[in-house]
Amino acid sequence: MQARQNAIRRRNKIRHWLYGIIIGLFVVLLGVYSVIATSLRPINHANKVYSELVLQKKKLKQVDQFYWSSRKKTYYTLIGKNSKGQTTGVIVSAKTKKMTVINMSDGLSYQQIKQKVVRQYQPQKITNVGMSLYQHVPVWEVKFIDRNGMLNFITIQFSNGKVVRTIRNL
């Protein structure tokens, strides 16, 4: 009889531990989700605000992609179809709301830029790709971690793929 009661106590103890572990994991997952959702809120808000702005100004008919780039100045780039059905990019200055409209067929695409960076720099990981203006010229800004774990910033001209600025090994 005593052995049976000991077995039941052990089983109940194990159940309590399992419940505690499950609840603990749930709380940790909820915390991680909350942090991620909170950190993405400004980007999602900017996407919504600037998408509405370019649609309202009739720069685009629909928005398909959104990029954010911030170095000295912050730019939001929205890519979609214009009223003629052409793939068009609109680079918007966060400060002035000035819009620069570019025909995406006149330069390198997001995918082409990523391939160029991989081929030329063999990064461990590309952390961000975004469009902005550098000296009033549309550029792709690429941030990546190299094989040595160092942070790098590369600015590539949209129209011809020429590297116009590099900051290496930060």
C-alpha positions in Angstrom: 0.0 0.0 0.0 2.8 2.4 0.9 4.6 1.6 -2.4 1.5 2.5 -4.3 1.1 5.8 -2.5 4.8 6.6 -3.2 4.3 5.9 -6.9 1.2 8.1 -7.0 3.1 10.9 -5.3 6.0 10.6 -7.7 3.6 10.7 -10.7 1.9 13.8 -9.3 5.3 15.5 -8.7 6.2 14.7 -12.3 2.9 16.1 -13.6 3.4 19.3 -11.6 6.9 19.7 -13.1 5.6 19.1 -16.6 2.8 21.6 -16.1 5.3 24.2 -14.8 7.6 23.6 -17.8 4.7 23.9 -20.3 3.5 27.1 -18.7 7.0 28.5 -18.5 7.6 27.7 -22.2 4.2 29.3 -23.1 5.2 32.5 -21.2 8.6 32.6 -22.9 7.0 32.2 -26.4 4.4 34.8 -25.6 7.2 37.2 -24.5 9.2 36.6 -27.7 6.1 37.1 -29.9 5.4 40.4 -28.0 9.0 41.7 -28.5 8.9 40.9 -32.2 5.5 42.4 -32.7 6.5 45.5 -30.9 9.8 45.9 -32.8 8.0 45.5 -36.2 5.3 48.0 -35.3 7.1 51.2 -36.6 8.0 49.5 -39.9 4.5 48.2 -40.4 3.1 51.6 -39.6 5.5 53.3 -42.1 4.6 50.8 -44.8 0.9 51.6 -44.3 1.4 55.4 -44.2 3.7 55.6 -47.2 1.7 53.1 -49.2 -1.4 55.3 -48.7 0.7 58.4 -49.6 2.0 57.1 -53.0 -1.4 55.7 -53.9 -3.1 59.0 -53.0 -0.6 60.9 -55.1 -1.2 58.4 -57.9 2.5 57.5 -58.2 1.5 53.9 -58.0 -1.7 52.0 -58.7 -0.8 49.2 -56.3 2.1 48.6 -53.9 3.8 45.2 -54.0 7.1 45.7 -52.1 8.3 48.0 -49.3 11.9 48.7 -48.4 13.3 50.9 -45.6 16.8 52.4 -45.6 18.4 54.6 -43.0 21.9 55.9 -42.9 22.2 59.7 -42.8 18.7 60.1 -44.0 15.7 57.7 -43.9 14.0 56.6 -47.1 11.0 54.4 -47.7 10.8 52.7 -51.1 7.6 51.3 -52.5 7.6 49.2 -55.6 4.5 48.4 -57.6 2.6 49.0 -60.8 1.8 52.5 -62.1 -1.3 53.4 -64.1 0.3 52.1 -67.3 1.0 48.7 -65.7 4.8 49.3 -65.5 6.8 48.2 -62.5 7.8 51.5 -60.8 9.7 52.4 -57.7 8.9 55.4 -55.5 11.6 56.5 -53.1 10.2 58.8 -50.4 12.2 60.9 -48.0 10.9 60.4 -44.5 11.7 63.9 -43.5 10.4 65.9 -46.5 8.0 63.4 -48.1 9.7 64.3 -51.5 9.1 61.5 -54.0 11.6 60.2 -56.6 9.9 58.0 -59.2 12.0 55.4 -61.1 11.2 52.9 -63.7 12.4 49.6 -62.2 13.3 48.2 -65.7 16.0 51.0 -65.9 18.2 49.4 -63.3 19.0 46.4 -61.2 16.4 44.5 -59.2 16.5 43.4 -55.6 17.4 39.9 -56.6 20.2 41.1 -59.0 21.7 43.2 -56.2 21.6 40.3 -53.8 23.3 38.1 -56.4 26.0 40.7 -57.0 26.8 41.1 -53.3 27.0 37.3 -52.9 29.2 37.0 -55.9 31.5 39.9 -55.0 31.7 39.7 -51.2 30.6 36.2 -50.2 28.7 37.4 -47.2 27.9 35.1 -44.3 24.5 36.8 -44.1 22.8 39.8 -45.9 20.9 41.6 -43.1 19.2 44.4 -45.1 18.6 45.6 -48.6 16.9 48.9 -49.3 16.7 51.7 -51.8 17.6 55.3 -51.1 19.1 58.3 -52.7 22.8 59.0 -52.6 23.8 62.4 -54.0 20.3 62.6 -55.6 20.9 59.3 -57.5 18.8 56.1 -56.8 20.9 53.4 -55.1 20.6 50.1 -53.3 22.0 50.0 -49.8 23.1 46.6 -48.7 24.1 45.7 -45.1 25.8 42.3 -44.6 27.9 40.3 -42.2 31.1 39.0 -43.8 32.8 35.7 -43.3 34.8 37.2 -40.4 31.6 38.3 -38.6 32.1 42.0 -39.4 29.3 44.4 -40.4 29.6 46.0 -43.9 27.6 48.6 -45.8 27.7 48.8 -49.6 25.9 51.4 -51.7 25.3 50.3 -55.3 24.0 52.6 -58.0 20.6 51.4 -59.2 21.1 52.2 -62.9 24.4 50.4 -63.6 25.4 48.4 -60.5 28.5 50.5 -59.8 29.6 50.4 -56.1 29.6 54.1 -55.1 30.3 53.8 -51.4 31.6 51.1 -49.0 32.0 50.9 -45.3 33.8 47.7 -44.4 34.6 45.8 -41.3 32.7 47.6 -38.6 
